[in-house]
Amino acid sequence: MKTLILLIMGLTLTNGDITLFDFNSPEKSGDWQVVNDGVMGGLSGSQILYHPEGFLTFKGKVSLANSGGFASARTSIKSSDLNYNFKGVVVRAKGDGKVYGIRFRTNGESDGYAYQFKIETKNEEWKEFKIPFEDFEPTFRGNTLKNKPALKSKDISQMGILISDKQAGEFEVTLDWVRFYQ
């Protein structure tokens, strides 16, 4: 029955792992939304591009003007009510040598704290980042929080990617797929 639910939701279950996003078709790509520092007066800009080859690119320009300095994109994860206990996430990405935050939210809200792990991309080189959920830190507006529960896959309702930490200038990162592993 669980396999049937996964197929209806557009997710693929392989060897106990689940592919959340593979960007080969609209039902497997998510509905990514851009959220930049303009929400607090900043001037950074970004966009999401879907490629026919099955990739998603997040690109733009980070500006430190007007107390800005971040750009992000996020999407809901509709599988959050599935009762699996995955150990972590694997993200296959190609970047520009900058550091990006892979982020998950558990509260279903667009604001509030998120769990984050930073990945360092290599310029134009595909890399798989295998990240245990226990390595994600709860953060809020750049600050690490204490006394928050550990990240559990069954609680995740949103995924995001963020560039911040005064990395001003052009940026571009491309995702091939995102999987949870057991």
N, C-alpha and C positions, 0 to 999 in steps of 0.2 A: 504493500500500500504506500509506503514512503516513496518508493521509486516512482509510482504513478503521480504522486503529488509533485515531485521534482520535475517530471516531464511537463506537466501542465503549466508550471511556473516558468518554463524555459530554461531550467537549470539542468546540468548534466552531472550525473553521479558516476565516478570511475574509481575503482579500487578503494572505495571508502572516502575518496576526496570529492569535493563538489566544485564545479566551475560556476562561479557567480556571473562573470562577464567574459565573453570572448570576442565581442565586437564584430562578429560575422553577420549578424542580422539584428534588426531593431529590437526584437524581443529578448535578445541576449546582451544588449548594449547598455541598458539602463537609461534613465532620463536625467542626464547630468546637467546641473545648473551652476553657473558661475557666481561666485560671491567674492568681490574684491574689497580693498580697503576704502572704496568710495562710501561704504556704509558708515564710515567715521571721518569723512572728509578727505581721504587720500586720493591719489590720482593714478593708481595702477590700473591696468586693463588686461583682460585675458579673454580667451575664447576656447571653445571645444570644437574639434573637427573630427568627424567620422570619415574614415577612409574605406573605399570599396574593398581594399585588400584585407579588411578585418582588423583595423587598428583604431585607437582613439588617441588624438593628440590634444594636449593641454598646452597652450602657448600664449605668450603675451609679453608685457613689459612691467616690471616692478619699479615703482617710483617711491622715493623716500620723502618727497615733497608733502607738505601739509600733514605731517605726522603719519604718513602712510608707510607702506612697506610690505604688503602681502597681496597675494592673489590665490584664489582657491576655486575648486570645483567639487561638487558633491552630488550624490544620487542616493535614493532610497534603496534599501535591500528588502524585498518582499518576503524573503525566506526567514525572517527573524523569528517567526513563530514555530519553525521546525525545531524539534527537540534533540538536535545532534550536539555532541560535545567535541567539536573540532579543536585541535591543538594550536593551530595558527593559520597564517595566510601565506601564499606564494604569489608574488606579483612579477610578471615578466614585463620589463620596461627598457626603453632606450632613451637616454637623455643627452644632456649637454654638459655634463660634468658638475652640475649644481646639485645641491641637497634639497630633497623634497620630503615633506611629511606625509606619510600614509596615515589616514585618520579614520576612526570609527566612532560613531555615536550610538548610545544605547537608549537614549530617552525619547527618540522620535522628534525632538524639537530642532529648530534651525539654529538656536543659540544654546548657550550652556557649555559645559565642559565636553571634551572629546578625548579619546585615547589616541596617542600618536607614537609613531616610530619613524625616525628619520633614515632615509636611504640616500646614499651618495651614488649618483649616476656616473657613467663613463661616457665621454663624448662619442656619440653615434655608435655605441656598442650595446647590443642586447645583453641583458643580465637578468637572472632570476633571483629575486630577493625572497628568501624563506624566513619568515618572521614568526616566532612563537607568540601567541597572544599574551603570555606572561611578561614579554619584553615591552609591551605598549605601556606608556605612562599617561595618566590622566592629566590633561592640561586645559587651561582656560586663558585665552588671550596671551599666549606665550609663557605663562607661568605653570610650573609643575605643581600639582595639587597633592595633598596628603589625605589619608583617611577615606579614600574612595575604594569601592569594591574592585576586585580584579576583573579584567575584561574576559567575558565568556561569549562564545560564538552565538549561543542561543538568544542572547540579549541584544545583539547588534541589529540596528534598524537603518543605519546610514553609513556610507563609505565616502571618503573624500581624499583629495590630494591638495597639498598646500606648498607654496613657496613663500618663505619669509626670511627672518634672520639677517636683514640688511643686504640681501642679495639683489641689489639694484641692477636694472638693465633687462635686456631681452632674455627670455627663457623659452624652453621647449622640451617637453617630455612626452613620449609616446608609450601607451600601454598596449600590450598584445592580448593578455588575459589576466584574470584574477581568480585564484582558487583557494578554498579552505582545505586543509589537510588534517587527517586523523593521526 
